[in-house]
Amino acid sequence: MKQRTILPFAALCCCLIACQTNKKQDETPSTVHLKGQFINVGKDVVRMGYNGAASLLGDSRDIMLQIDSEGNVDTTLVLTEPSYFNVGRNTLYLTPGDDLTFKITDKSAEAEFQGKGAEANIYMKGRLYPKSGSFLQAGENVREDLASTMKLVDSLADVRMRELEALTNVSDEFKKLEAARIKGDVVNSWVYYANYSDLFAEAKNRDEMLAKWNDFTTSIASHISPKIQELLGEDLLDVAVVRDVLSNQTDSTLNEKWFKGFTLPVRTQELFASFKIINELRMGEVSGEAIEEARNFLQTIKNKDFATEIDAEISQNMKLLPGQPAIDLEMTDVDGNARKLSDFKGKLIYVDLWATWCGPCLQEAPFFEKVSKKYAGKDIVFIPVSADQSREPWLAFLKEHKKELEQFHCTDVAMKDGWSLYGIPRFILIDKDFNIINAFAPRPSDESTIALIDSWLAK
């Protein structure tokens, strides 16, 4: 499993600006008043992540809410159109004119809402998670075969649709979007059956797995194609699972099987073309060539909200080019002492950004320790930085897994915003003057890591 400017409130491009206030809600139709408490979803600051179509490309519409020591907030947002936002595991639907009193925890089912806009958000508590297989609920609802599973999924979707239709204080637009979410979750559930069933149980190697996957995707094509046609409206891109389902068209094989005979709307095509460019900037080695390619692509963009995110990503990538000043991080050690990444200036700094829940991170950890021992006494420091949301799981992990290197924990928004952290493990190499050598440095298990470190120690 990207935030650029670090402010009390993130700037929201074009249609969205957030401002902190303790005053009574503005009566104008372009405001949303939020008053309530966040529990276990942030300390000092809570991020409300915009979840419309452009969120696939960037986060300039995210809102950073200042909260007090008890998690309380009283905020008026300027909002010119209905929008989805994520807060932890919760998804909110905010409409200009809403006046919500709430309690939100890290478990969406526990959320409480009162006031104008409450009915839509109470309904949203039941939102399914695409990456957990939507109606499959991480495999809990998988039955003995595909046909039985599909029948169950359809019945669960019917229940959810009746709940939606029964709402009385929501807009027609909300019902249209959420009906599309239900349809998207059905398709997503069918697709994820392959992951949560025993479909691959007897596969002996990757080739056999691919063969089974190919047979499976062919077998469900006649079911999926008609459903996809119902999800093609450009306005439906604001629903996350719809974007997930339509993203399958980027796979040439699935495109031929599931999307044959119809053309995606222009906005949809542009969204996925933009994502390809954005992903190359986020996940590849930062270079002037990649930035120039993105700039050229930017000139072709027709949708301003997509262009805004691409432009912001270009600007951020320029800050991560070799030779640029390293972005500092505020961290704490296991005893709770405050430290900064810049405290280690004067030596090469090799940073490991990881988390206790990240399997690939844990696989790289022994290599990180091994490489550090190779350079013991040399002019380089190895800094493991946990990106866990809170200290507790990190400290519990370290209690069970003894480490020789000094360990650090970081919740500084600069880690994600400044370093464009969209995936872990992530490794960074910084020179003695605290300038970037490589913002996407090779992993410690990569043979090229030693040569890179040696070349800079020799300077």
C-alpha positions, 0 to 999 in steps of 0.5 A, spaced: 500 500 500 503 523 496 501 534 501 506 539 499 505 545 503 505 544 510 500 549 513 495 549 519 490 547 513 492 545 506 491 549 501 485 547 496 486 548 489 480 551 485 474 549 489 476 548 496 479 552 501 479 550 509 479 555 514 479 554 522 474 558 526 470 558 532 465 562 530 458 560 528 457 557 522 456 562 516 449 561 513 452 562 506 451 555 502 458 554 500 460 552 507 460 546 511 460 546 519 464 541 522 464 540 530 466 534 534 471 529 536 476 525 533 478 519 537 485 515 535 485 518 528 490 523 529 494 527 534 494 535 533 492 534 526 487 530 522 487 529 515 481 529 511 483 526 504 479 528 498 476 522 495 474 525 488 476 523 482 483 527 482 485 524 489 488 518 484 493 523 482 494 528 488 492 531 494 492 538 494 484 538 496 486 535 502 484 538 509 488 538 515 484 540 521 487 542 527 485 538 533 486 540 541 489 535 546 482 531 546 481 531 539 476 536 539 475 541 533 470 546 531 471 548 523 468 551 518 470 549 511 468 553 504 466 548 499 462 549 493 460 542 491 459 536 494 465 532 495 467 525 499 473 525 504 477 520 508 478 520 515 482 514 517 477 508 515 471 513 515 468 516 508 465 522 509 460 526 504 460 533 505 455 538 501 455 545 502 450 547 507 451 541 512 452 542 519 455 536 522 456 534 529 460 528 530 464 523 533 469 519 529 474 514 531 478 509 527 473 504 526 467 507 521 462 503 524 463 507 531 462 514 528 456 518 530 453 524 526 447 529 528 445 535 524 444 537 517 448 532 513 447 526 518 443 521 514 448 521 508 454 520 513 450 515 517 449 511 511 456 512 509 458 508 515 457 501 511 461 503 506 465 497 503 473 497 502 475 495 495 482 492 497 478 487 502 474 485 496 468 489 497 462 484 499 467 479 500 469 482 507 476 479 506 474 472 504 469 472 510 463 471 505 467 467 500 462 460 499 464 453 496 464 456 489 464 462 484 456 461 483 454 461 490 459 467 492 456 471 486 449 469 489 451 471 496 454 478 493 448 480 489 443 479 495 448 483 500 448 488 494 440 488 494 440 489 501 445 495 501 441 498 495 434 498 499 438 502 505 440 507 500 433 508 496 430 508 503 434 515 505 429 521 505 434 527 506 439 526 501 440 528 494 439 525 488 446 526 486 448 522 492 443 516 491 446 516 484 453 516 486 452 511 491 448 506 487 454 506 482 458 504 488 454 498 490 454 496 483 462 497 483 463 493 489 459 487 486 464 487 480 470 488 485 467 482 489 467 478 483 474 479 481 477 479 488 474 472 488 480 469 485 484 472 491 480 470 497 478 463 494 482 457 493 483 458 486 490 458 486 491 453 491 493 447 486 498 452 482 505 449 482 508 456 480 507 463 477 505 460 470 500 456 473 497 461 477 497 466 471 493 460 467 488 460 472 487 467 472 486 467 465 481 462 465 478 465 471 477 472 467 475 469 461 469 466 465 466 472 468 467 476 462 460 476 460 458 478 467 462 483 468 462 487 461 454 489 462 456 492 469 462 496 467 457 499 462 453 502 467 459 505 471 462 509 465 459 516 467 464 521 468 461 524 474 461 517 477 469 517 477 468 520 484 467 514 487 473 510 489 471 503 487 468 505 480 475 508 479 478 501 481 473 497 477 475 502 470 482 501 472 482 494 469 482 497 462 489 499 463 491 491 463 491 490 455 488 483 456 482 485 461 481 491 456 480 486 451 476 481 455 471 486 459 471 493 455 471 490 448 466 494 444 465 500 448 469 507 449 471 510 456 469 517 456 474 522 455 475 524 462 476 517 464 481 516 459 485 522 461 484 520 468 488 514 467 493 517 462 495 522 468 495 517 473 501 513 469 505 519 468 504 521 476 506 514 478 512 514 474 514 521 478 512 517 484 515 511 484 521 511 479 528 515 480 527 522 480 530 525 474 530 531 469 528 527 464 521 524 467 520 531 469 520 534 462 516 528 460 510 530 465 511 537 463 510 536 456 504 531 458 501 537 462 500 541 456 495 536 453 491 536 459 483 538 458 481 537 465 483 543 470 483 539 476 487 533 473 492 538 471 493 541 478 495 535 481 500 533 475 503 540 476 504 540 484 507 533 483 512 536 478 514 541 483 515 536 488 519 532 484 523 538 483 525 538 490 527 531 490 532 532 485 539 530 486 543 536 490 537 539 493 536 540 500 534 534 504 527 535 507 528 535 515 523 530 519 521 531 526 522 524 530 522 521 536 526 515 539 524 509 543 524 513 550 520 519 547 526 524 546 525 529 540 530 528 534 531 531 527 533 528 521 538 534 520 541 532 527 545 527 523 548 532 518 556 531 517 555 524 515 552 520 509 545 518 512 541 512 509 534 512 511 529 506 511 522 508 511 518 502 514 512 500 518 510 494 522 505 492 518 509 492 511 511 485 509 516 487 504 519 492 509 520 487 514 524 483 509 529 488 508 530 490 515 535 484 516 539 487 510 539 494 512 542 492 519 547 487 515 549 493 511 550 498 517 555 493 520 559 493 514 560 500 515 561 500 522 566 506 524 565 509 517 562 516 516 555 514 515 549 513 519 543 508 518 537 511 520 530 506 521 524 511 521 517 507 523 511 510 519 506 507 523 500 511 525 502 511 533 508 509 537 504 503 541 505 498 535 512 500 533 514 500 541 511 493 541 514 490 535 521 493 537 520 489 544 519 483 540 524 484 535 531 486 538 534 491 534 542 494 534 540 500 530 537 506 534 530 506 532 526 512 530 518 514 529 515 519 525 508 522 524 511 529 521 507 530 515 513 532 512 515 525 511 509 524 506 508 531 503 515 533 503 518 526 501 512 524 496 511 518 500 506 513 497 509 506 498 514 503 503 519 500 504 522 507 501 530 508 502 533 515 501 541 517 501 543 524 503 550 527 503 554 530 509 551 537 507 544 534 508 543 534 500 539 529 497 543 524 493 538 519 491 530 520 494 529 513 491 535 510 493 536 502 492 534 497 497 539 494 502 538 488 499 540 491 492 547 489 490 548 497 487 547 499 494 554 498 496 557 501 490 553 507 491 555 508 498 562 507 497 562 512 491 560 517 496 564 515 502 570 516 497 569 523 496 
